[in-house]
């Protein structure tokens, strides 16, 4: 997903919106899956306008502009949504670090993994709070947002469970290594 397609999709849902309005919608609905800063969004709206995928439909005070998706923008969005395969992020900073945890003392590796479990549990709770706040929301953003939210809930729970399990694996490995060393010393 790109910011370009997120902006096109939100404008298609909303009909028209200013950059300020879009940023608010991002913060309410897409923050956990595709965050955007104000400067990123306004830059992208300029690019979308230049590419004639959106158009300025109204201008107000202090340079406020309302944007709407053009037919070309809808075609671009639908092409991305339905025909381009989703990107699979094969790079994972967490797993790269886990791969090298053997280079630090086992206790430090376990601590790192336990911290990851706590961070995942915290994320899970924040998503649960979001879920509770959206309980009465209706409309396309709410329905499909709940689908994305459920993925986040399941993913954060899986991360917590995995990190806890991985820390336990390191503890078992260290314990087994100590037993082997003790047996070798006795012989």
Secondary structure, DSSP 4 states (H G I P E B T S, - for coil): --HHHHHHHHHHHHS-EEHHHHHHHIIIIITTTS---HHHHHHHHHHHHHTTSEEEEEE-GGG-EEEEE-HHHHHHHHHHHHHSPPP-----HHHHHHHTGGGS-HHHHHHHHHHHHHHHHHHHHHHHHHHHHTTT--SHHHHHHHHHHHHHHHHHHHHHHHHHHHHHHHHHHHHHHHHHHHHHHH-
